[in-house]
Amino acid sequence: MHNSSSINNNNGLHESLGFLVNTAARSMRIALEEGLKCHDVTPTQWLVLKGLNENADITQRVLGQKLFLDNATITRQIDKLEQMDMLHRQQSEDDRRAYRIIITQKGIKLLQKLDEIANGVNSIAMSGVTEKKIQTILNGLGSIRNNLEKNQE
C-alpha cells in the first residue's frame, strides 16, 4: 500500500501532482510542436497517425475514443490529414454511417520521421532519469489515469 499523505497535504504549487503533471505535459507538447513544425504537422495529427499505425482497420469513432479525442477534434484532424494524403477514409461494410480510417504509405513514411522527433523529445525530457524511475513514472501515470477514469463511471 502506498502512502498518499504527501499527496493530500497543503504543499505549495511546485509540490502539487496536478500542477507538475500539467506543466510537464505542456512543456513536452511545446517541444514536440517545435520539432514537428518543419513537417507542417501538429502533435495531435502525429497522435492520430500513430494511433492509426497501431490500430489497423479502425473507425473514426473508435480511434477518437482510443486517443481520448472528442468527435469534433478527431474529425478536424482526419480531414486535415486526408487533405495531406496521409490517410484515407473507407466506408465501413458493417455500418454505412461509419468510416474506417486507413493510413497511407505517405503517412507511414512521414510517421517514421515524426516518431524520431517524438523520441528525441522524450529523450530530452527523461535525460538523467534512470530506466527504473522512468518505468515507475509510466506505471504511476497509468494508475492515476485509470483511477480517475473509474471515478468518472
N, C-alpha and C positions, 0 to 999 in steps of 0.2 A: 504494500500500500504506500502511496506517495504522500508526502506532507504538503498540503495545499495552503498551509497557514501563510507562507510567504506571498501567495497569490492574493489572499484575501485582506492583507493589511493595507494601511494607508500610506504606502511608499509614494515617492514622487513619480512624476510622469516618466522619467527615464528608467524606472523600475516597473513600469506597468506593462503587462504582457500584451494587451491590445495595442498600446502605443508603439511598442517595439516591433511587433509583427507588422503593423500598418506601415511604419516608416521604413522598415527593411524591405517590404514588398514594393513600396513606392520608389525607393532608391534603385531596386533591381529593375523595375519597369522603365524608369528613366534611362538607365544604362542600356537596356535592351532596345528601347525606342531609338536611341542614338546609333546603336550598332546596325539596326535593321534599315535605317533611313536610306542608306545607299542602294537598297534594293526596292525602295518605294513600297515597303510592307510595314504594317503596324504589328505590335505584339499580339493583338487579338487575331489578326489574319494569320500570323505564324501559328498561333494556337489551333486555329481551325484546320490548317494544312497538316499539322502534327496529329491532330485528332483523326483526320481522315486517313492518314497514312497508317495509323494504328488500328483503325476500325473499318475494315472493308465492308462494302455493302450495307451502308447505314443511311437512315433517313435524316433529313434536316432536323426534325423534331428531336430524335434520339441523340443526334450529335450535340445539339444545343444543351440537352439535359446532361450529357456526359461532361461537357465543358463548363457547366454552370453559367450558360449564357441565355438570356431571355430571348423570346421569339423575334423581337424587333432587331436585336443585335446580331443574332445568327443570320437572319435574312439579309441584313445590310452587308455583312462580311462575305457571305456567299455570293451575293450579287457582284460585289467588287472583285472578288477572286475569279468569278466566272468571266467577267469582262477582261481580266488579265490572262485568261486561258490557263488558269492554274487548276481549275476543276470544272466539272460539268454536272448538270442535273439530268437525271434519267427518271422518267415516270415509273413509279412502282407498279409492278404487275399485281400486287395484292390490294393496293388502295389507290384508286385513280387520283385522289386528292393529295397523295404523298409523293415525294420525290426522293430517290436515292441520290446521294452526293458522291461523286467519284473524282478522286484526284487524278490529274493528267500527268503524262510523262514530264511535261514542262514544270508542273507543280512539284513533282518528286525531285527533279534536279535542283530547283530553287530551294526546296526544303533542306537538302543536304547542306547548302551554303548557310541557310538560316540557322540550322542546328549547330554549325560550327560557331556562329556568333553567340548563340544562346549558351553553349557550353563554355565559351570564353567568359561571358558574364558570370556564370555560375562559378567558374574557377577563381575569378577575381573576388567574388563575394565570399567564397569559402577559403581563401588563402589564409594559411596559418591555423586552420581548424583541422583537427585530426579526423581521419575516416570514421573512427568510433563516435566522435562527437557529432559528425555530420549525420550518421545513421540515427543517433539519439534525437537530433533535431527533427529529422524527417519523420521518425516514428511519433514523436511528440506532436508535431503539427497535424499529422494524420489523425491521431487520437482526439485532438482538440476539434478538428472539423467534424469527426464522427459524433462526438459528444454533443456538439451544437446542432447537428442535423437531427439526431434522436430527440433532442429537446424541442425541436420545431414540429415534430409529428403530432 
